């Protein structure tokens, strides 16, 4: 094998990309901790029954499945293998799959650890997920979700905390043109009630979900095709609006939804949220958006999606409330709400808009350059002392030509080179070369440590 | 589905386990950075050709393979499917697999990114790997490797750096009864030369690898069975010894290996290493071990394994030098050396020996307890101010009975509870309850921040 390549839709991350990714991950992790969320991790591999049936039919086809070990055809062979098709065979030969999101494994975790956790449970989880999707710009087969969920409390205070986490995170990352779109599945049900289309709720939400891409015309055409009447479409139109979240807009919608107790309940939840956001100075960058529907069927209350203006990019974070996700795993009656940051989209956005702070692109370090073989022991000893003072450094592995060593120092973005030859050893003094300015000076190791300690 | 369970050999990590794991990961990551290693990450999924043939026959059977999407039986059906067996079918329906270690993906990364990296390249990588092994105590199907490798330099200074990383890491983790066993594949070749068994080198190393478990008798029996003579076994016996690494023991071995130029070369490499370790105060906890062979066939120079006395556990870290791993991927001539910490074994060891510092087991936080509904807005505002001062906190989501709120505070190991009722709001003063001592006092929010800032 001579030309290795990456599996389609996956990526390597080199040192520079890692520094930038760590900036995103650590900024958001600090905020999760600041809101008293606790870390958990779940395995990449789950039994396939844990995953199937949770993400809709499309989700099931996008699961990566693990081939069973051993002679997996053994039992199958007795049936007529020649008549078999792949989708029939799959469940018999692949009993595990890769994690598709972090919410379903979290629900499984809660159901399995009910006696170990305290309700309401606030957890964060920052791990990759895998989907066998067609790779394209901004869409990968392995990508990272940074999730925070609160389970076991119905209070809208939880939604308010999550919105404030959005604010803190985007401020921390330097993303200022974000808009948090918010709606409520009960409000959508109320709209269906107004239209007299309760039975066609999922048809309605599927069409609304496309509003961004196909506009009102497109949504209307789809609904008419699926059996909605012109009159129903006329009734729907006033609900397809977006405006900054405020008590005023909610009052207006409450009037529009007065025939639907469920719709009113949805608006009241948003009023609660509005109150809590007002109390915590979080009522900004938030748009109440009647067109927001969210594909995942497990949502039952507030739903969110964060977009960045002029980014030409889909949502960079999303979430919502789900009332019965642990119920699937035998633990009913726990309402949860959560958000998920798409780390890879955030990375791509920050890269495109040049938002990464310049100081994070290279990790600081010092290169010791032995000018002759017998300087090496001295360099090793000096490097040891620097490291004891938490100053990252390395010794060039061999007394090769100084030009080559300095080229290497520049290539690895070392901040300083320390030249060590016979003179330096005899005088017990180092020659310190600043690789940015080119300036060189003599310095004792003690003074070097003093000078660098605040730098590193 | 009512009783969810984990895929065999995998684990969830709850908050307490995560805090302990983070202690291990961050301790070792800080040391990697201190030695000027740069982070990279590679994908969990690799094309199967990247993985197969690198880990021996047993390794190939332990690979987790991903079932292809779509109608994978389509082309296969035209052949006689009834005659097919699983191992024949597998390559046709599973073109990707899960990462088995971090070294092979790293070699692939280097070959694919040769123009972006500076040689010698020092990288660290901390990611999970997957093996379809039979799960047992201390052996998982998903486990974490924390690797540091230097590629593109033959100097034994690199080995010395890695041994010093071992020292720093085990000191940092509080593991003091560690022994670094060290040998050299060239020394083993030299031993084969002395025995006149050059052709049976791999038979010899496979037998030696079991010395720990089956002892001299067992090794001898295996060798006799495989065609070695009694005389050869007699010649072998003096080499099966272990002693603290020193110039003296190396001199002794040099004499014993004088018939083998390769063996002498191996000893000279160890002498170099000894010199560099001596210069950097790293010549301790290291045992030259003639029985150490290391299974992976890609090793060509020094090899290492770290054991902990009285732990009843296999090695917790290991590594070695490989001369042609990037050659497999079309980039010959690069020698590399690396080490790998087994994070899960280290965790199990530290747990068994009670080595985790007590302060890391719970993350610090404060719970605001609203005594009535109208206190909530005040709590949210106060929580916001604390978070702005990097003091992690949360507000109990609802003004339920104070007993219930305080029980929750204890359950989540909150350090303080802040009680907020009408009196507190009117006076603009908080009631702070220390949950360890039970002491309660009144305090202004400014004084609270001053008091807690050094605590968090």
Interface residues (C-beta under 8 A of the other chain):
Chain A: X1 X2 X3 X4 X5 X6 X7 X10 X11 X12 X13 X14 X15 X18 X19 X22 X33 X34 X35 X36 X38 X39 X40 X41 X42 X43 X44 X45 X46 X47 X49 X50 X61 X64 X65 X66 X67 X69 X70 X71 X72 X73 X74 X77 X81 X82 X84 X85 X86 X87 X89 X90 X93 X94 X96 X98 X108 X109 X111 X112 X113 X116 X117 X118 X120 X122 X123 X128 X130 X132 X141 X142 X150 X153 X155 X157 X158 X160 X161 X164 X168 X275 X276 X279 X280 X281 X328 X329 X330 X363 X365 X366 X367 X376 X377 X380 X381 X383 X384 X387 X390 X391 X392 X393 X394 X395 X397 X398 X408 X411 X412
Chain B: X1 X2 X3 X4 X5 X6 X7 X10 X11 X12 X13 X14 X15 X18 X19 X22 X33 X34 X35 X36 X38 X39 X40 X41 X42 X43 X44 X45 X46 X47 X49 X50 X61 X64 X65 X66 X67 X69 X70 X71 X72 X73 X74 X77 X81 X82 X84 X85 X86 X87 X89 X90 X93 X94 X96 X98 X108 X109 X111 X112 X113 X116 X117 X118 X120 X122 X123 X128 X130 X132 X141 X142 X150 X153 X155 X157 X158 X160 X161 X164 X168 X275 X276 X279 X280 X281 X328 X329 X330 X363 X365 X367 X376 X377 X378 X380 X381 X383 X384 X387 X390 X391 X392 X393 X394 X395 X397 X398 X408 X411 X412
